[in-house]
C-alpha cells in the first residue's frame, strides 16, 4: 500500500504565525537625481549607474563616491526629476520626494546632486518631516550658521569643492554597517582631500555642528560626527532605529497571534517583545551597560487593575514607558600625568 501523507488515527494541525512584518530598511541610501526624469530604481554597482548617467554628470560622480567607500554599500536607490537650479522652482524637489514616498519609502538616507543654498534648505525642510537622514556638502560656511540647531537629522560638510561629496561619502560609509557599531567622527572618506580651510574656519564649521575633511596627524579624517541640530548623528540613527523596530515588533505580535488578552499576562507579552528588542540593541552597541555589566534600560508598565475601565473598553493599552542609556562613543581623550625624579 502506498504511503499516505495523512493518517486516519492522528491528525496534526499547525497554524503558521510566522508571516514577517515588513521591516524598515536602514542600509539603503537614495540619490535624488536632477539631470533627467527617472523612475525609482536600485543600482548595485557603478557600472549600472553608467547606463543612465554619463561619467561627466554629477549623478555619476556622486554615485562613484557612494560606491567607492569601504565597506561598500550593497545598493544605491535612485530617483530622478528634471530640475535646473536658478530656473525651476525649488519646491519641485520636495514635491518629487513626496510623490516618491507614496510608493517607495524603504530607504533611509537621502543624498542629492543639488548643492545650492536654496536646494539644501528645501531638502532640509522636507527631511525634517521624515525619520530619515540627509547628507550634503556645501562650500558655504555661512549656510552652516543659518542651519545650526534647526534640523536634527541633517549632516552638513563644508568643502571648497562641493562636488567632492564628503558628507555623501560619510553616509555611504555608514549605510552598510550595523547601527550602534560605529560613529561618524574620525573617519576617512575615500577620494576626498582635506578642505582648504583655515584653522579658524574649521573651528567655525565645527561650532556650527557641521563637519569637514581635515588632515590630523597625517590622516585625512572627518572632523565631527554631529548632525547640524547639535546631537551626534549615531544617536539620531539609534533613535529612528528603535522607533521603527519597536513599532514592527509590537505590530507583529498583534498581527500574528490569535489574541493579546487585556490581562496582566497580555501586557507582559508586549513588554517581552520590547525587552527582546532592547537586548538586541545592547548587543549592537546602542545601549550602554550598567554597573553590573547588564544592558542599562528599564521598562515600566501598568497592571490591568490600575487602568481606567473606559480605557480598557476602548482596547487601548497606555503608559508603557522605557528609559535607556545610549552607549555613545569616545571622540576626545584627555590624559593627565606627572613626571617625577
QUIWO-V481068 format. One record per run of one state. SS is the DSSP state (A for helix, B for strand, O for the rest). FROM is the first residue (numbers start at 1). TO is the last residue. If there is no record, write none. Layout:
# QUIWO-V481068
ss=SS from=FROM to=TO
ss=SS from=FROM to=TO
This chain:
# QUIWO-V481068
ss=O from=1 to=28
ss=B from=29 to=33
ss=O from=34 to=37
ss=B from=38 to=43
ss=O from=44 to=45
ss=A from=46 to=49
ss=O from=50 to=57
ss=A from=58 to=67
ss=O from=68 to=75
ss=B from=76 to=80
ss=O from=81 to=90
ss=A from=91 to=101
ss=O from=102 to=108
ss=B from=109 to=112
ss=O from=113 to=116
ss=A from=117 to=127
ss=O from=128 to=132
ss=B from=133 to=138
ss=O from=139 to=140
ss=A from=141 to=147
ss=O from=148 to=153
ss=B from=154 to=158
ss=O from=159 to=161
ss=A from=162 to=164
ss=O from=165 to=165
ss=A from=166 to=175
ss=O from=176 to=198
ss=A from=199 to=207
ss=O from=208 to=210
ss=B from=211 to=211
ss=O from=212 to=212
ss=B from=213 to=216
ss=O from=217 to=218
ss=B from=219 to=222
ss=O from=223 to=225
ss=B from=226 to=226
ss=O from=227 to=231
ss=B from=232 to=232
ss=A from=233 to=256
ss=O from=257 to=263
ss=A from=264 to=284
ss=O from=285 to=286
ss=B from=287 to=287
ss=O from=288 to=288
ss=B from=289 to=289
ss=O from=290 to=294
ss=B from=295 to=295
ss=O from=296 to=296
ss=B from=297 to=300
ss=O from=301 to=303
ss=A from=304 to=306
ss=O from=307 to=308
ss=A from=309 to=313
ss=O from=314 to=320
ss=B from=321 to=324
ss=O from=325 to=325
ss=B from=326 to=326
ss=O from=327 to=341
